[in-house]
Amino acid sequence: MEKLLTLIIPTYNMERYLKKCLDSLLVARNLDCLEVLVVNDGSKDASSAIAHEYSEKYPRSIRVIDKENGNYGSCINRGVAEGCGKYVKILDADDHFDTQVLDDVLEQMKTVDADLFLTDTVQIHEDGSFVLKNDFSIPPMQVVDFGGYTKVDEMPMHCIAYKLENVRRLGYRQTEGISYTDTEWAFFPMESVKTCFYFPKVLYRYLIGRAGQTMAPEVYKRGRSQELIITKRMVEFWDAHQELPVQGYFDQYLLHRLRRIYMQNMVRNEEGDNDFLIEMDKFIQEHSGKLYGLLDACLYGRREKIPFIREWRKNYKPSLKFRLCVKLHRLMGNQK
């Protein structure tokens, strides 16, 4: 049977979460339409053994690829190269799907032909409590032109399924050997997207707050240099591609992502944060005057709009006005 969806599951020492992840994929109607590639990235725990148990039980749908450790991007590259589904999607091994929604998605994919298939996602804590839902204002349940869709902020990779043949045609390669490359999945392959279908149900359940996650503060501090590598690659791509059919998407995505990085590091303002920002800012200035100017105009605040990046650039310090505005928002229990 033709595979409608290839799921790539990068896995490194995920024995605690992998069973829940794989159990969530055991759909009732459309299991034969699903291809699950568990890419074991040299795990030292029981991850491989767990994955092989499922592969032996469901050989037509679940396959294990055991490989030497090469970090997250190498798992994605391997999955893209070996997958055979019409669409391709990433599922991290510590996350899981809503099983019924997955069955509905696969049913819908039987009749939909679009370059991009979007679903909603929700962030949850380990106790299952709800944190944040990501959804879209794009018209649902119809194939639409993606070129005019620019209100994206930073589209989470958890929402995305691409047409696999398009990703391959681009020759897409995710950066290997470092973390934080999941953001590349929501950026570079968008070059291939002309049409989009939005299925407005929560499929992806994204676990946050787990010790050791790359976005945990103590881990992120050590990994800033890796995020800088990804950011530089994005800036260079953006500056070299200014007339894409989905240019609005790239403009909004990169600007929102960079604005968030400046803000997070200024607010935290711990050792190394400012040096990181200075290096990133100087790279942007040298490689894209247009982007540098757009960032200069970025504002923060609800009442008094502060050009916080411009003020920081005066002496590479967050302005007093910006710090006071952040404190006020925190006291009021608001987040920007």
N, C-alpha and C positions, 0 to 999 in steps of 0.2 A: 504494500500500500504506500502511496506517495506520502512523504512526511511534510506536514504543513508547517511545523515549527521546530527548529533546532534550538535547544536550550543549552548554553554553555555554562557549566558550573565550575569556576576556578576554586580549587580546594587545597588548602594547606593547613594541616593540623586542626581539622574541624570536626573531630569525632563527637564532640559534645552536641553539635547542631545538625549534622548531616542527615541523620535519620528523619528528623522533623522536616527538613528541606525536601528530601526525596519522597516522603509519605505524602506531602502536599501535591505531588505531581501525578499521583495515581488516580487519574480521572476515570469515570465510569464508562463514558460513551466513546471517547476519542483517543484512548491510549495508543492505539496503533498509528495514529497520525502524528504522534509526538516522538521526537528524537532527543534524548537527554545524553549529553556528553559530559561526564564527570571527569574533569581534567585534574588529576592528582599531581600537584606540583612538588613532588619529592617529600610528601608528608612523613613525619617520624612517629606519628601516632597510628591509630587504627582506622584512619580515614579511608585508605585504599581497601582494606578488608571489608569495611561497611559497604562501600560503593560496589564492590564485587558481589556481595550478597544480593544486592538489588539487581545487578546486571544478570546474575544467574537465574533469578526468579522472573525477570521481565526482559529477556534477551532481545526481543523485537523493538524495545523502546529505550532501554538504558544501556549505555556502553561506557566503559572506564578506559581512560587514556592515562597510563602511568608514565611520568616523565621526570627528568631531573629538575631541580628547583631553578626557575628562571623568573620568578615573580609574576604578578598578575597579568601583565600584558602578554607574556609568552603563552599563557593559558588561552587567552582570547584568540591570539593568532593561530594557535593549533586548532581550536574549535572552528574558526572560520574556514580554515583550510580543509578540514575533514567533514564538516557538516553537509547534510543533503536536504535540509528543509527548504520550503519556499521562503519562510521568514527565519530570522535569527535573533535571539534575545539572550541577555546575560542574567543569570540568577546567582547571587553570591551564596556560598554554602551556609552562612549563618542566618540567611533570610529564608522566607518561604512564600508560597502563593496561597491564595484562596482557591481551593480545589474546584469548587463549583464554578467559580468565575473562569478558571482556566478551561474547563470543559466548554463553557459558553464561548470563550474566545476562539477555541479551536473550531467550534461549529461555525462561527462567523467567518473565520479565515477560509472556509471552503468556498465562499462566494465572493469574497472581497479581493480586489486586485489593486493594491496601492503600494507606493514605495516605502511608506512609513505607517506602522500600525501602533497607535498610542492607547494606553490604558492608564487608569489612575493608580496611585500608590499611597500607602499610609505608613507613617513612621510609628513604631511601637517600642515600648520598653520590654525587658525580658519577662516581666510579669503580665504582659499582654495589654497593658494600658495604652490608650491612644495618645499620640503626641501631635501629629500634624498630617493633614491630608493634602496631597498634590493633585489638582485636577486642572482642566483647561477650559478656556472660553471658546475654543474652536467648535464649529457646528458638529454635533455628534451623529453617528450612525449614517454617514454618507462620505463618499470619496470627494475630497475638496482639493483645490489648488493650494499647495503649501507656500507658494511664493509670496503671498500677501500676508502671511501669518508671522507677525513680529513680536507680539506680546508674550515673550517666553520667559523673561528673567533668566534663570539658569534651569533649563529643562533637566530633571533628574534622569540619569541613564536607566533607572528602574522602570520608567514609563515606556521605553523605546523597544520596538521590534522593527528591524530593517528587512527589506527584501534582500536575501542573501546574495543573489547573483549580482546585485548592484554594488554591494560592499566589496565583493571580489573584483569586479570590473575596475574599481578605483585603485586596486592594488593596496588597499588599506592595511597598514601595519601599526599595531599599537606599540608604544614604547615599552621595551623590555628591561628588566633588571631593577626597576624602581616602583614605588607605590604612587598612588594618586592618579593613575592613568585612566581610571573609570570616566573621568571628565572628558577624555578624548573621544570616548564612544558617543557622547552627545554632541560632538563638535565636527570632527573631520568627515565622518561618513554622511553628514547632512548635505554635502556637496552633491550627492546622488539623488536627493529627494526632490521630486516634482509634485507628487500627490500624497495625500494623507488621509487616513481613516481613524477616527477617534471613537473608541468603545468606552463609554462612560461608567465603568465599574472598577472597583478597587481590586486589582489582581495581585500586586506586589506588596508584601508586608516586610518593611525594611527595619531591621533591628538596630536601635541606637543605644549607646551607653555601655556597650560591652567592653570590658577591659581588654586593651591591646588593639582596639580598632584604630585605623589610621587617622581618624578625625578626633580621637581622644586627645585632650590638650597635651598630655605628657609625651604622646607619640608624635603629634604634629610638630612639636618643637624640634624634635630630632629629624623630621622629614621635610622641613621647609625648603632645603636645597633641592629636593626632588620635585616639589611643587613648582619651584622656579624653572626647572628644566621644561616641565609641561607648559608653563605660561609662556616661556620664550618661544617654544615651538608654535603655539597658538598665535602669538603676535606676528611672527614671521609669515605664517600662512595667511592671516587676515590681511596683512599689508600687501601681499602678493596677489590676492584674489579680491578685487574690488568690483567685479561685475558679474557675480554669480546670480542665477535665478532666485536663490533664497538669500540674497545679500542682507536683507533686513534681519533674518534670523541670526546670522553671524555677527552683525553689528550689535544687536541687543544682548546676545548671549555673552560675548566677550566683555562688553562694557559692564554688564551686571556682575560678572564673575570678578573682574578686576576691582570694581568698586567695593565688593564684599571683602576681598583680600586686604585692600588698604584699610578698610574700616575695622576688620577683626584685629589686625596687628596694631593699629593705633589704640584701640580700646584696651586690648590686653597689655600692650606697652611693656612687655617683659624683656629680659636680656636677649638680644639677638633679633627681636622683632623689627626694630628700626633699621638695623643694618640690612636685613632682608628686603625691606621696602625700598631703601635707597638703591640697592643693586637692581631691583626690578624696575624702579622708576627711571633710572638712567638708561637701562636697556631699551625701554619703550621710547624714551626721548631720542635715542640714537637711531632706532630702527623704524619709527613711525611717528612723524610729527603730527599727523592727523589724529591718531589715537591719543597721543599725549595731550592735544588740545581738548579732545572730548572729555578726557578724565579731569582736566583742569576745571571744567564746567560742572562736574558732578556735585550735587547738593545733598546735605543732610539736615534733618530737622523737620518739624511739622508746622511750627509757627514761623520762626525765623530760619530761613533757608541758608545754610552755611556752605560755602564752597570749600569743603574741608580738605580736599587734596591740594587745592591751590594754596591754602593757608599753611598746610604742612610743608609744602615745597619752599616756603620762604626761608626757613632755617632747619628743615627736616625735624620738626617737632610738632605734635598735635597742638592746635591752638587752645588757649584757655577757654574760648567760647565753645569749641567743639567738646571739650571734656566736661564742661558744665552742662551742656545740652544732653550728653549721654547720661550723666548722673541724674538729671531731672527725669529723663525717660525711665530710668531704673526705679526711681522713687515712686513714680506714678504707676509702676507695674507694666509699662509698655515696652515693646521691642520694635526697633526699626530695622 
